[in-house]
Amino acid sequence: MHEDTRGGYEKHGHPAETIGLAAIAALGLEAVLPPVGIPGWVLPASEIIASCGTALVTWSATGRKLMPAFLAAFGSFLGGWTAYAQATGLWSWDVIGTLLAGTAVFTPLGVWSWHKRHRREDPFGLPPAITAFPEPAALPPPPDEHELEMRRFEMMLMDFGLGDEKSPLTVTSLEEERSGRVVHFVLPLSGKVTLQNCRDQARNIEVRMRADEGAVSFERDGPSSHVLMRIRERDGLSESHTLTPELRATTVNKAFTVGFQEDDTPQLLTVREVHGMIVGTTGSGKSVLLNIMVSQLAYCPDTIVWVIDMKGGRFARPWFQAWADGTAVAPPIDWVATTRKEAELMMLALPAAVDARANSGLGGSKIIPSPSLPQIVLICDETAVLLGTERGGRASIQADEKTNTWFGERAVEVAQMGRSEAVSTWWAGQRGTQSMAGPSDLKALVDMRVALRPSSIDELQWVIPDAYFAGAQLAYLGGTPGVGVVARGKQASQIVKFLHHDHIEGACGADEASPRCVPECPVYRSAVETAPIRPRLDRLTASAIGQPYARRWERAAEAGVIRVPQAALRPAPVSLGGGGDASKFDDIISGLRDPERDLHPGHIRIRELLAARGVMGLPVNYMLSILEQEKIECARESVHRWLAKDRDEGLLHHPSYRRWVWGPGPNTPDDDD
């Protein structure tokens, strides 16, 4: 019986061959041994003893009885046949026939007993030699496509010299965003590869990936060794968000949302203690961004907005529509200038406000804006008209007007001193060059810059220091309106899609048939919603500015730039100008926030609300709701007492049920509220 080893396990030979070989061996030995003189009993005895010994060993080793019994029976048959052959003669037909017949009988028995020995006791009757095989080694799982993609990016980046076998580059994650894929990787430990090296290879990677120019960009991803590669494969900024209630600003002391970046994170803009610049060509969405800023600042009860609009009031005029209609108690913009003369007064007012606040000592090291001492934010559209170095010279303006050089000096003065005095300025224009953005000193003091669609990548070097990086980004989505990059210092944002907050087309003064905004207009709606929380300029600053600020609405009405309600055209208090006698009414108006008067903040705020509302008046419940929103604690009984006191002093009157109106009125009996 033979054995061989295949596939790592033992496979036994055929038992039928073994039985046949044993029969042939017995026949041969019987023919050979007697003639050489070996006694005849030796061979039968050896066969019987060998078979019984083998059976005994097999039984002791396996514990099974079938195979040992077969071995003993087959060995006894061969021994008996050998003895029979010696007695009758070897070559007789009956001796040979007996051997063949016995072999034919014992062969199937041997085969059956052999396989029975190795058969496993299971329902399928499989041999134990098969089922007892050791478990084959587990095959590795199929390669993960995501993991393969990460490894492909690794090899591609190292092909461009950003790593090698000795100092490899490692891709840590691969994400899918709205605009395309984002690859996070760690630079080699050798320190020979930096973020700038990655940016230098951006154009080559675009060629390898068959991508558009500006589709690949690199950003820092935390530590200096961690880099993020953004691949813009589709326009993920085509849809515009709107200014929803949850996105509204609450105070100028916090950054507010002006748009969303490619990864859907809000883009925040800081106005307090920051001077800014907005640059974008015609049609890039500059006016929409300015509308967002005005709206967000109007929702801050601690901020006053002044606007210089050198396009004849096209940008600022819609913000006054609700106030002129009488549906808003105050305009979102506190002062507007549309001429050089009015802009001159405003640019004189800003240094005066800064100087007055600085000399007052209020706020310690710096003023923290509040409703009683609000932040002043100046927004200037079309900066080149006032600050451009190639226009506004003495030869091109009237004799009594200030030159652009004078305006530039005032702007630099405010930028230098206004930060700690809660005064900031924002300048918007089409280019960032000195010829259109003003003196270089002003640009050096402007630390937050917004770049919309430029006329060329070279233009951005005047706006954002990292011009190529930002320019490549804007070039990719340059055709999408309202898209830009926000940078502060050396930190630039991702591509930003700014919120859409503009007039409704055809319903906001676009033609003579529709000269006024409608309530559905976002600008109109914001003006109505923010009117009750608009603060008044504090007396300290108003007194320092004087008549230019006090009579601003009279000049606006005379110029015909905006329609001004009659309530806003009352004679300005002489006390603001610094001399002369004032009427009792004007004295109270100018002294609403006079610290020398022992007035409760709620009492002051009620006077402000009623003065701003004019002849429309306000009910007590509405005034109480405003006080509650502004967290000014006072009881209803106190409000009634204050109103009665002011009525007795001739400041208020009560002409109708549940409504109080600013100003003296006829002596009529009052109804209980």
Secondary structure, DSSP 8 states (H G I E B T S, - for coil): --EEEETTEEEE--HHHHHHHHHHHHHHHHHHTGGGT--TTHHHHHHHHHHHHHHHHHHHHH--SHHHHHHHHHHHHHHHHHHHHHHH-TTSHHHHHHHHHHHHHHHHHHHHHHHHHH--SSTT---HHHHTS-----------HHHHHHHHHHHHHHHTTS--SSS--EEEEEEE-SSEEEEEEE--TTS---HHHHHHTHHHHHHHTT--TT-EEEEE-SSTTEEEEEEE-S-TT-S--B--GGG----TTS-EEEEEETTS-EEEE--TT--EEEE--TTSSHHHHHHHHHHHHHT-TTEEEEEEETTTTTTTGGGGHHHHHTSSSS-SEEEEE-SHHHHHHHHHHHHHHHHHHHHHTTTTTS---BTTB-EEEEEEESTHHHH-TTS--GGGS-TTS--HHHHHHHHHHHHHHSGGGTEEEEEEES--SHHHH--HHHHHH--EEEE-S-SSGGGGGGT-SSHHHHHHHHHHTTTSTTEEEEEETTEE---EEE-B----TTSSSSBTTB-S--TTSHHHHHHHHHGGG-----HHHHHHH-HHHHTHHHHHHHHTSS---GGGGS---HHHHT-S---HHHHHHHTTT-TTS---HHHHHHHHHHHHHGGG-B-HHHHHHHHHHTT----HHHHHHHHHHHHHTTSEEEEETTEEEES----------
